[in-house]
Structure formats: C-alpha cells, structure tokens
Amino acid sequence: MPIRTAQAQWNGDLRSGSGHMRFGGGAFDGAYSFDSRFGDGKGTNPEELIAAAHAGCFSMAAAGALTRAGHPPTNIDTTANVLIEQKPEGFRITSIALTTTAVVPGIDAAHFQTIAEEAKKNCPVSVALSAVNITLTASLK
C-alpha cells in the first residue's frame, strides 16, 4: 500500500506566526495561522483537513459496505464537523460529528442505518481517531 504524505511549515511564534501546508499529491496547498485555527481568520487548519479526510473516508467506506450488502449507492454526501476545545491540559479535539445523506436504491432506512454505523466504526480514519467521540446522523434522500 502507498504511503500518503503532507507537509507543513510554521514561521514565528504561535499567535503572530503563520504557516503553510500542502498535500504530497498536489491537491491542496494553502496557508494557516492561529486565527484560521482558533478564530475566523482566512486559511485552513489541521482540524478542517481532518474533517475532510474523515468525510471522504466515511463516504467511501459506506459505499463499499452498501455495495457488499447488495445496495450500491447512487450518491453519498457527508459532512464532518470537528470540534476543538481548550481543556486544562491544552487544546483537544473532543468530538467529530458525521452527517450523511445518501441515495441508495432498494434499501430501507433501518438497514441503511445499520450499514452506515458499521462503516463509521470501520473506516480507517474513524479507527485512527477512535480516542475521540464520533457520532453519525445518517439519512436517505
């Protein structure tokens, strides 16, 4: 299996410094800062990139699980909301909320929920982030 790579650089102190991140494959190249991470500043942040990775991973895992169950999806649309909070020991990602809607011909809502929960539990990003509370709201279109 391939190794995936991303690179980040930070210049300066925490509050007034700035950084730059890029994906090894070239799909993303952008700035980040204290304000883009902990406020409303322009740029991205590590949590946003984790959210993108989790939404993408879950959508693919759900597509695979649904297909294996005999219900190949037409569409899966997932949003991941990553919450970072300041705790006494420092900033911590405390929860991730996945919200997905899917078009899946021939499946009932209960069976879809079961498969979606299994995909949440088993997608590689969910497994890697298992120390964090991960919730899922899944519905059919």
N, CA, C and O of each residue as an XYZ file, in Angstrom:
564
protein
N       0.845     -1.185      0.000
C       0.000      0.000      0.000
C       0.889      1.247      0.000
O       1.966      1.242      0.596
N       0.442      2.305     -0.663
C       1.243      3.534     -0.710
C       1.236      4.280      0.622
O       0.308      4.156      1.422
N       2.272      5.038      0.829
C       2.350      5.949      1.976
C       1.911      7.318      1.482
O       2.421      7.807      0.474
N       0.971      7.942      2.184
C       0.476      9.271      1.812
C       1.235     10.318      2.607
O       1.558     10.102      3.775
N       1.518     11.436      1.988
C       2.365     12.448      2.608
C       1.739     13.831      2.518
O       1.116     14.179      1.516
N       1.910     14.603      3.560
C       1.581     16.023      3.562
C       2.732     16.726      4.275
O       3.478     16.094      5.024
N       2.877     18.010      4.049
C       3.981     18.763      4.632
C       3.452     20.072      5.186
O       2.572     20.699      4.597
N       3.994     20.476      6.319
C       3.607     21.753      6.923
C       4.851     22.485      7.409
O       5.820     21.871      7.855
N       4.802     23.793      7.314
C       5.873     24.659      7.799
C       5.242     25.757      8.637
O       4.190     26.283      8.276
N       5.871     26.107      9.748
C       5.414     27.189     10.614
C       6.548     28.171     10.799
O       7.689     27.768     11.023
N       6.244     29.471     10.709
C       7.246     30.522     10.896
C       6.784     31.466     11.991
O       5.680     32.008     11.921
N       7.612     31.665     12.995
C       7.293     32.621     14.042
C       6.672     31.983     15.268
O       6.619     30.760     15.406
N       6.201     32.850     16.155
C       5.598     32.361     17.396
C       4.175     31.893     17.134
O       3.663     32.030     16.023
N       3.540     31.340     18.162
C       2.217     30.735     17.998
C       1.166     31.731     17.535
O       0.459     31.465     16.563
N       1.046     32.864     18.202
C      -0.055     33.796     17.911
C       0.159     34.654     16.672
O      -0.788     34.884     15.920
N       1.368     35.130     16.442
C       1.561     36.033     15.298
C       2.248     35.358     14.118
O       2.403     35.974     13.064
N       2.657     34.114     14.276
C       3.304     33.398     13.188
C       2.311     32.985     12.116
O       1.115     33.266     12.196
N       2.844     32.312     11.118
C       1.993     31.813     10.034
C       2.611     30.541      9.484
O       3.799     30.271      9.657
N       1.771     29.777      8.821
C       2.239     28.512      8.285
C       1.696     28.235      6.912
O       0.873     28.973      6.370
N       2.185     27.146      6.371
C       1.784     26.721      5.036
C       1.731     25.194      5.039
O       2.648     24.536      5.529
N       0.653     24.637      4.489
C       0.502     23.186      4.393
C       0.253     22.806      2.947
O      -0.332     23.566      2.175
N       0.709     21.615      2.599
C       0.408     21.111      1.253
C       0.363     19.595      1.272
O       1.067     18.931      2.032
N      -0.492     19.078      0.405
C      -0.598     17.633      0.232
C       0.489     17.188     -0.733
O       0.808     17.887     -1.695
N       1.045     16.031     -0.469
C       2.087     15.494     -1.340
C       1.637     15.305     -2.773
O       2.437     15.454     -3.697
N       0.366     14.978     -2.975
C      -0.153     14.775     -4.321
C      -0.490     16.054     -5.059
O      -0.839     16.014     -6.239
N      -0.390     17.201     -4.375
C      -0.635     18.491     -5.018
C      -2.077     18.958     -5.026
O      -2.369     20.009     -5.597
N      -2.990     18.216     -4.413
C      -4.400     18.603     -4.445
C      -4.705     19.811     -3.569
O      -5.700     20.500     -3.790
N      -3.859     20.073     -2.576
C      -4.082     21.219     -1.698
C      -2.745     21.856     -1.377
O      -1.749     21.167     -1.158
N      -2.734     23.175     -1.353
C      -1.560     23.949     -0.996
C      -2.087     25.267     -0.442
O      -2.609     26.086     -1.199
N      -1.959     25.490      0.878
C      -2.538     26.699      1.429
C      -1.980     27.116      2.771
O      -1.215     26.391      3.408
N      -2.382     28.301      3.180
C      -1.888     28.928      4.402
C      -2.754     28.555      5.601
O      -3.927     28.205      5.468
N      -2.127     28.644      6.787
C      -2.856     28.518      8.042
C      -2.198     29.422      9.066
O      -1.038     29.812      8.932
N      -2.983     29.751     10.112
C      -2.489     30.663     11.138
C      -3.218     30.385     12.446
O      -4.134     29.564     12.492
N      -2.808     31.068     13.499
C      -3.510     30.950     14.774
C      -4.973     31.356     14.589
O      -5.878     30.688     15.090
N      -5.197     32.461     13.864
C      -6.566     32.950     13.656
C      -7.408     32.006     12.799
O      -8.609     31.879     13.036
N      -6.808     31.341     11.808
C      -7.589     30.411     10.989
C      -7.883     29.118     11.747
O      -8.803     28.379     11.396
N      -7.103     28.855     12.774
C      -7.322     27.643     13.569
C      -8.251     27.875     14.749
O      -9.139     27.064     15.012
N      -8.052     28.966     15.452
C      -8.799     29.197     16.693
C      -9.785     30.358     16.601
O     -10.440     30.696     17.587
N      -9.893     30.964     15.436
C     -10.812     32.090     15.241
C     -11.440     32.006     13.870
O     -11.711     30.919     13.359
N     -11.668     33.164     13.281
C     -12.319     33.231     11.978
C     -11.377     33.725     10.894
O     -11.825     34.258      9.878
N     -10.071     33.553     11.099
C      -9.092     34.029     10.128
C      -9.134     33.252      8.829
O      -9.625     32.124      8.769
N      -8.609     33.882      7.792
C      -8.564     33.280      6.466
C      -7.504     32.178      6.432
O      -6.443     32.302      7.045
N      -7.803     31.116      5.717
C      -6.876     29.995      5.588
C      -7.515     28.736      6.133
O      -8.690     28.730      6.499
N      -6.745     27.684      6.183
C      -7.247     26.410      6.673
C      -6.694     26.140      8.064
O      -6.153     27.033      8.715
N      -6.836     24.905      8.509
C      -6.312     24.484      9.805
C      -6.289     22.962      9.852
O      -6.967     22.313      9.056
N      -5.533     22.393     10.756
C      -5.455     20.930     10.813
C      -6.816     20.253     11.021
O      -7.070     19.188     10.459
N      -7.682     20.865     11.821
C      -8.981     20.241     12.096
C      -9.859     20.182     10.841
O     -10.589     19.213     10.635
N      -9.783     21.210     10.015
C     -10.538     21.223      8.764
C     -10.040     20.104      7.845
O     -10.835     19.457      7.162
N      -8.746     19.883      7.831
C      -8.184     18.825      6.999
C      -8.560     17.445      7.550
O      -8.808     16.519      6.778
N      -8.604     17.305      8.867
C      -9.085     16.061      9.471
C     -10.544     15.841      9.095
O     -10.936     14.720      8.771
N     -11.348     16.895      9.133
C     -12.762     16.787      8.760
C     -12.904     16.314      7.316
O     -13.721     15.438      7.032
N     -12.125     16.876      6.409
C     -12.188     16.465      5.006
C     -11.793     15.000      4.855
O     -12.439     14.245      4.128
N     -10.734     14.609      5.541
C     -10.287     13.219      5.469
C     -11.354     12.273      6.007
O     -11.610     11.221      5.421
N     -11.977     12.646      7.121
C     -12.976     11.769      7.730
C     -14.228     11.674      6.861
O     -14.763     10.581      6.675
N     -14.698     12.786      6.331
C     -15.883     12.770      5.464
C     -15.624     11.915      4.222
O     -16.477     11.126      3.816
N     -14.453     12.075      3.630
C     -14.118     11.289      2.446
C     -13.978      9.808      2.749
O     -14.477      8.967      2.001
N     -13.310      9.490      3.830
C     -13.113      8.098      4.218
C     -14.445      7.428      4.529
O     -14.711      6.325      4.051
N     -15.285      8.087      5.328
C     -16.581      7.506      5.670
C     -17.421      7.272      4.421
O     -18.023      6.209      4.273
N     -17.469      8.256      3.516
C     -18.279      8.111      2.305
C     -17.841      6.900      1.488
O     -18.677      6.151      0.983
N     -16.537      6.712      1.360
C     -16.027      5.558      0.620
C     -16.319      4.254      1.354
O     -16.705      3.263      0.733
N     -16.135      4.252      2.684
C     -16.416      3.040      3.467
C     -17.891      2.671      3.375
O     -18.230      1.495      3.250
N     -18.765      3.668      3.436
C     -20.197      3.406      3.318
C     -20.538      2.868      1.932
O     -21.338      1.941      1.809
N     -19.943      3.439      0.891
C     -20.191      2.954     -0.468
C     -19.774      1.494     -0.596
O     -20.489      0.690     -1.194
N     -18.629      1.157     -0.042
C     -18.163     -0.224     -0.094
C     -19.075     -1.165      0.665
O     -19.416     -2.241      0.172
N     -19.471     -0.763      1.865
C     -20.329     -1.611      2.694
C     -21.710     -1.790      2.053
O     -22.261     -2.891      2.048
N     -22.254     -0.713      1.522
C     -23.559     -0.805      0.864
C     -23.494     -1.695     -0.370
O     -24.402     -2.489     -0.615
N     -22.432     -1.566     -1.137
C     -22.268     -2.384     -2.334
C     -22.139     -3.863     -1.959
O     -22.751     -4.724     -2.590
N     -21.342     -4.150     -0.931
C     -21.194     -5.544     -0.476
C     -22.525     -6.117      0.013
O     -22.756     -7.322     -0.087
N     -23.393     -5.263      0.536
C     -24.701     -5.704      1.021
C     -25.733     -5.801     -0.105
O     -26.899     -6.111      0.144
N     -25.307     -5.538     -1.335
C     -26.214     -5.647     -2.472
C     -26.998     -4.396     -2.780
O     -27.977     -4.441     -3.525
N     -26.576     -3.264     -2.209
C     -27.266     -1.991     -2.424
C     -26.267     -0.900     -2.835
O     -25.993      0.010     -2.053
N     -25.726     -0.984     -4.050
C     -24.768      0.043     -4.452
C     -25.421      1.429     -4.439
O     -26.500      1.612     -5.001
N     -24.773      2.395     -3.802
C     -25.369      3.733     -3.704
C     -25.224      4.503     -5.008
O     -24.308      4.271     -5.797
N     -26.158      5.425     -5.207
C     -26.063      6.371     -6.311
C     -25.240      7.583     -5.870
O     -24.471      8.142     -6.651
N     -25.416      7.979     -4.602
C     -24.746      9.171     -4.089
C     -24.653      9.089     -2.572
O     -25.582      8.633     -1.906
N     -23.522      9.535     -2.034
C     -23.344      9.681     -0.584
C     -22.717     11.048     -0.356
O     -21.671     11.359     -0.927
N     -23.348     11.859      0.470
C     -22.870     13.216      0.755
C     -22.647     13.326      2.259
O     -23.596     13.244      3.038
N     -21.403     13.511      2.663
C     -21.055     13.514      4.086
C     -20.358     14.801      4.486
O     -19.482     15.295      3.776
N     -20.756     15.336      5.629
C     -20.082     16.471      6.260
C     -19.530     15.998      7.590
O     -20.200     15.267      8.320
N     -18.314     16.412      7.907
C     -17.718     16.115      9.212
C     -17.450     17.433      9.921
O     -16.799     18.322      9.369
N     -17.951     17.557     11.140
C     -17.698     18.730     11.973
C     -16.774     18.319     13.107
O     -17.138     17.508     13.958
N     -15.581     18.885     13.108
C     -14.565     18.572     14.112
C     -14.551     19.697     15.143
O     -14.373     20.865     14.797
N     -14.738     19.338     16.405
C     -14.747     20.324     17.492
C     -13.413     20.280     18.228
O     -12.987     19.225     18.700
N     -12.758     21.433     18.320
C     -11.544     21.574     19.119
C     -11.878     22.507     20.280
O     -12.471     23.568     20.090
N     -11.489     22.093     21.479
C     -11.788     22.874     22.674
C     -10.536     23.005     23.532
O      -9.650     22.150     23.513
N     -10.492     24.098     24.284
C      -9.393     24.261     25.225
C      -9.763     23.569     26.529
O     -10.796     23.856     27.135
N      -8.909     22.665     26.940
C      -9.064     21.920     28.184
C      -7.927     22.324     29.119
O      -6.979     22.972     28.676
N      -7.998     21.962     30.391
C      -6.903     22.324     31.304
C      -5.526     21.861     30.806
O      -4.521     22.534     31.032
N      -5.492     20.720     30.134
C      -4.215     20.192     29.643
C      -3.831     20.728     28.265
O      -2.779     20.367     27.739
N      -4.667     21.583     27.673
C      -4.373     22.178     26.370
C      -5.517     21.962     25.401
O      -6.556     21.416     25.770
N      -5.329     22.392     24.159
C      -6.359     22.220     23.139
C      -6.477     20.748     22.774
O      -5.481     20.041     22.621
N      -7.732     20.305     22.639
C      -8.015     18.910     22.310
C      -9.175     18.841     21.320
O     -10.136     19.602     21.426
N      -9.080     17.921     20.355
C     -10.229     17.595     19.524
C     -11.105     16.719     20.402
O     -10.688     15.645     20.835
N     -12.326     17.184     20.663
C     -13.180     16.484     21.612
C     -14.310     15.695     20.952
O     -14.856     14.775     21.560
N     -14.663     16.042     19.726
C     -15.715     15.278     19.065
C     -15.685     15.517     17.563
O     -15.185     16.528     17.071
N     -16.242     14.541     16.860
C     -16.440     14.648     15.422
C     -17.868     14.194     15.149
O     -18.268     13.100     15.546
N     -18.630     15.041     14.470
C     -20.000     14.706     14.111
C     -20.074     14.512     12.600
O     -19.870     15.452     11.831
N     -20.364     13.294     12.188
C     -20.563     12.982     10.780
C     -22.054     13.084     10.468
O     -22.885     12.549     11.202
N     -22.386     13.766      9.389
C     -23.764     13.844      8.913
C     -23.744     13.422      7.462
O     -23.040     14.014      6.643
N     -24.513     12.401      7.145
C     -24.517     11.896      5.774
C     -25.933     11.700      5.266
O     -26.828     11.291      6.005
N     -26.114     11.999      3.997
C     -27.351     11.682      3.295
C     -26.955     10.881      2.063
O     -25.927     11.140      1.436
N     -27.785      9.908      1.730
C     -27.425      9.038      0.618
C     -28.636      8.682     -0.217
O     -29.769      8.648      0.265
N     -28.366      8.420     -1.468
C     -29.356      7.864     -2.372
C     -28.929      6.420     -2.594
O     -27.890      6.144     -3.194
N     -29.759      5.506     -2.094
C     -29.437      4.084     -2.167
C     -30.701      3.338     -2.607
O     -31.582      3.078     -1.788
N     -30.792      2.997     -3.879
C     -31.982      2.305     -4.362
C     -32.191      0.959     -3.653
O     -31.244      0.201     -3.440
N     -33.433      0.685     -3.299
C     -33.810     -0.623     -2.798
C     -33.446     -0.942     -1.363
O     -33.480     -2.111     -0.980
N     -33.103      0.036     -0.560
C     -32.749     -0.239      0.836
C     -33.740      0.474      1.754
O     -34.192      1.579      1.453
N     -34.071     -0.161      2.868
C     -34.941      0.518      3.834
C     -34.079      1.280      4.838
O     -32.881      1.027      4.965
N     -34.702      2.209      5.543
C     -33.973      3.103      6.445
C     -33.236      2.350      7.542
O     -32.102      2.702      7.867
N     -33.853      1.319      8.123
C     -33.218      0.578      9.218
C     -31.960     -0.141      8.751
O     -30.935     -0.113      9.431
N     -32.039     -0.786      7.588
C     -30.861     -1.487      7.066
C     -29.761     -0.484      6.721
O     -28.582     -0.733      6.972
N     -30.156      0.651      6.144
C     -29.178      1.700      5.838
C     -28.469      2.176      7.109
O     -27.250      2.352      7.110
N     -29.221      2.383      8.179
C     -28.622      2.842      9.443
C     -27.593      1.838      9.952
O     -26.508      2.226     10.385
N     -27.924      0.567      9.904
C     -27.015     -0.480     10.371
C     -25.715     -0.463      9.578
O     -24.628     -0.530     10.152
N     -25.830     -0.374      8.264
C     -24.643     -0.370      7.404
C     -23.840      0.917      7.618
O     -22.611      0.872      7.659
N     -24.511      2.051      7.754
C     -23.810      3.320      7.964
C     -23.034      3.304      9.282
O     -21.894      3.766      9.328
N     -23.631      2.783     10.346
C     -22.935      2.699     11.634
C     -21.719      1.793     11.539
O     -20.673      2.090     12.117
N     -21.848      0.706     10.824
C     -20.714     -0.211     10.649
C     -19.597      0.481      9.864
O     -18.419      0.326     10.188
N     -19.966      1.243      8.835
C     -18.967      1.985      8.053
C     -18.271      3.024      8.923
O     -17.060      3.216      8.807
N     -19.021      3.697      9.792
C     -18.421      4.682     10.700
C     -17.403      4.009     11.608
O     -16.311      4.533     11.828
N     -17.760      2.870     12.121
C     -16.890      2.149     13.059
C     -15.624      1.633     12.378
O     -14.570      1.554     13.009
N     -15.719      1.284     11.101
C     -14.612      0.590     10.444
C     -13.826      1.405      9.425
O     -12.816      0.918      8.917
N     -14.249      2.629      9.105
C     -13.442      3.376      8.133
C     -12.090      3.679      8.778
O     -12.038      3.978      9.971
N     -11.002      3.610      8.021
C      -9.668      3.774      8.600
C      -9.468      5.070      9.382
O      -8.749      5.079     10.381
N     -10.093      6.167      8.943
C      -9.936      7.427      9.681
C     -10.669      7.348     11.018
O     -10.152      7.833     12.024
N     -11.856      6.751     11.052
C     -12.550      6.566     12.330
C     -11.714      5.728     13.285
O     -11.625      6.037     14.474
N     -11.108      4.681     12.772
C     -10.275      3.824     13.614
C      -9.093      4.625     14.159
O      -8.765      4.525     15.341
N      -8.456      5.418     13.300
C      -7.307      6.220     13.738
C      -7.698      7.265     14.767
O      -6.888      7.629     15.619
N      -8.933      7.754     14.698
C      -9.404      8.801     15.604
C     -10.279      8.239     16.722
O     -11.082      8.978     17.293
N     -10.150      6.987     17.043
C     -11.054      6.326     17.985
C     -10.987      6.882     19.405
O     -11.868      6.583     20.211
N      -9.987      7.670     19.735
C      -9.926      8.296     21.060
C     -10.926      9.447     21.187
O     -11.156      9.957     22.283
N     -11.510      9.848     20.074
C     -12.441     10.976     20.029
C     -13.869     10.439     19.912
O     -14.094      9.422     19.256
N     -14.824     11.105     20.536
C     -16.229     10.749     20.394
C     -16.686     11.069     18.971
O     -16.663     12.226     18.552
N     -17.100     10.041     18.232
C     -17.554     10.200     16.853
C     -19.030      9.828     16.800
O     -19.415      8.723     17.182
N     -19.857     10.766     16.319
C     -21.283     10.490     16.157
C     -21.640     10.489     14.680
O     -20.919     11.039     13.848
N     -22.765      9.860     14.372
C     -23.224      9.788     12.991
C     -24.715     10.046     12.931
O     -25.495      9.435     13.662
N     -25.102     10.954     12.056
C     -26.501     11.150     11.703
C     -26.593     10.781     10.235
O     -26.006     11.447      9.383
N     -27.337      9.709      9.936
C     -27.410      9.210      8.568
C     -28.857      9.146      8.118
O     -29.732      8.697      8.859
N     -29.100      9.599      6.896
C     -30.457      9.550      6.360
C     -30.412      9.279      4.853
O     -29.422      9.531      4.166
N     -31.530      8.757      4.391
C     -31.695      8.509      2.963
C     -32.398      9.688      2.321
O     -33.284     10.293      2.925
N     -32.009     10.016      1.104
C     -32.691     11.066      0.332
C     -33.891     10.441     -0.349
O     -34.626     11.128     -1.059
